[in-house]
Amino acid sequence: MTGTHRPTPASPPPLDPELRVALGALGEEAREPYTPENLAARQERDALARPRPTVEQLRADGRFDVAELRVPGAPGGPEVTLVSARPAGTDGPLPLLYYLHGGGMIMGNAWSVVPQLLRAWALPLGLAVISVEYRLAPRTRYPGPLEDCYAGLVWAAGNAAALGIDPDRIVIGGKSAGGGLAAALALLTRDRGGPAPIGQLLLSPMLDDRGDTFSSHQMAGVDTWDRSSNATAWQALLGDRYGTPDLPPHAAPARATDLSGLPPAYVEVGSAETFRDEGVAYADAIWRSGGQAELHVWPGAFHGFDTVAPGAALSQDARDARTRWLRRVLQRAGPAAGVLTCGPAPPPRERARVPAPVPGAVAPGARPTRGYDGSHRGPTVRPPVAKGAGVRQLGELEAEIMDRLWSWGRPATAREVLNDLNKQRPLAYSTVKTVADILYGKGMLTREKDGRAWLYEPTCSRQQYTATRMQDALEGSPDTAGVMASFVEQISPSEVEALRAALRAAKRRSES
């Protein structure tokens, strides 16, 4: 540790109640700090325990196009492995999220983060994703990991046409160590005149090697990643340069004195995490340099809170805020960017019990339906609805199923949803299962086999679903006006007013 600032430790901020329960369930072993003495053993343990899905697994039965690419590294360095993925069947150049995984610069892999990136952003926003397998410390010290990330970015931008991406719509991002690398990469590509990203997504970024912030002392021995673990990781990355006064900002972005000319930043930290103050200071330094930054400090959140407690309300709010920022950045970049979508329709072979329509023909019960990107898909066969379930009731049941799955924050079977819904009114299993399959056919849910049952999981957030149903209302869809009121408490006041106006207009059209 360097410098003379020695803040007086204080009681840490209170944890969010849901997060406190999840953190307590981890046990003391999971919160054991990293030290130079246990680092090698902890790295070995992480390499064995951390998921590393295969390309075939990442393709998820054909829902995504995935490839492992080995591309030239920095001059004199080894090749860099990139995991490239995008929603299957998408045409034209897509915006790219160039993502750097977390793990304190000492752990992690490019494959483990891809499933979440695809579910959270690739499907809802129509993004391509590249995850970088950069080298880890202490085997590779600075600048090796950063040079890996830069080499991959330069190659991706230079091969945009072959990858099907738009080189003018690249967002770089990462979490924890990946967030710090993303910030360093934004500085490096600015200084070298390399590819110009349109945004930097910095989630709990690891920015400062000095460990002198108030929050680093306040959260010592408390946070899931405290100042002892942080010092161990920075020492592993920097070696003899750790804590030296002349460390370049590309090594530790908090050292930068010039943050001008950077892309707009999204900076997120928790109020109860070690990186709180360095994240806040970095956003402030961007503003002072005349740049754009959106700062979120989630109250009562520790480091990695949304991974430990993905179903907590605060975790859901954080994921929604990130998605909204990404959509805004992409929309500013061009008219085709950030299209609202709850995911493309699955391949016909995956639609259980639903026959594929003959090209050019309209099957019984089918009608032209609007895709969630605003386009028209043409005739789509709808599964039969249980007798007595009207159009409005169908819309209400769709909304209730989605609400249960969002609230739980995990995949669930139709039987689990039915058991919860039956607490309010009796329903048949066939009705709930049919409506879940309809949502799957619309691309709003994913569906994976778990033994003899199907597990369903949303591909979009509450806000995206609400906005999509609002668009349906504007087009006069009769199953929308009766169900939207249940969502007005989950969206902003301006969205509520716009929604009410749209519903009034839809009602007038239906009555005329």
Number of C-alpha atoms within 10 A of each C-alpha: 11 12 10 7 9 10 13 8 13 11 7 17 17 13 17 19 12 16 23 16 12 15 20 9 11 12 10 11 7 10 15 15 22 21 15 13 9 11 18 14 11 17 16 11 12 15 14 10 9 13 13 17 15 12 17 13 13 22 19 15 13 16 21 23 19 24 16 15 15 14 16 17 20 17 9 7 12 14 17 21 21 25 20 22 26 25 24 17 13 15 9 9 19 26 26 30 26 25 30 27 27 25 17 24 27 24 20 25 21 20 23 17 18 24 16 10 19 24 19 19 24 27 25 27 27 25 27 29 27 28 27 26 22 26 24 20 21 18 10 16 19 21 12 20 21 22 20 23 27 25 18 28 25 17 14 24 21 13 14 17 13 9 17 17 24 19 21 16 24 27 26 27 27 24 23 25 25 28 27 31 32 32 31 23 24 29 22 18 17 18 12 8 9 14 19 20 24 20 25 28 29 28 26 29 30 29 27 24 25 21 23 19 19 19 24 26 20 22 25 19 17 17 22 23 24 25 27 17 20 24 21 19 25 27 19 23 26 21 14 9 15 20 19 13 11 9 16 13 18 22 27 22 26 23 18 16 11 13 21 16 15 24 24 18 26 21 23 26 29 24 24 27 29 31 31 26 20 24 27 16 13 24 23 17 19 21 15 13 15 13 17 19 21 14 17 20 19 20 15 20 26 30 23 21 25 19 9 16 19 18 18 20 18 20 22 18 14 19 16 18 15 19 21 16 16 20 20 12 21 24 15 13 17 12 9 12 21 24 17 20 24 27 28 23 22 21 14 12 10 15 17 10 10 17 14 13 15 9 9 8 10 15 16 11 11 15 14 12 15 17 19 25 18 14 9 11 14 16 20 21 20 19 18 13 17 15 7 7 12 12 15 15 14 19 20 18 19 17 21 16 21 22 17 16 20 20 12 14 18 14 16 19 19 21 17 12 20 20 13 12 17 12 9 8 8 10 13 11 15 14 19 22 18 17 22 26 25 21 21 23 25 21 23 28 25 24 25 16 10 10 7 6 13 18 19 25 22 26 24 26 21 18 18 22 21 25 18 19 22 24 19 21 22 20 14 19 16 15 18 24 24 14 19 21 14 13 15 16 9 12 15 10 11 8 16 18 12 11 24 16 14 20 23 14 16 21 17 11 12 11 7 5
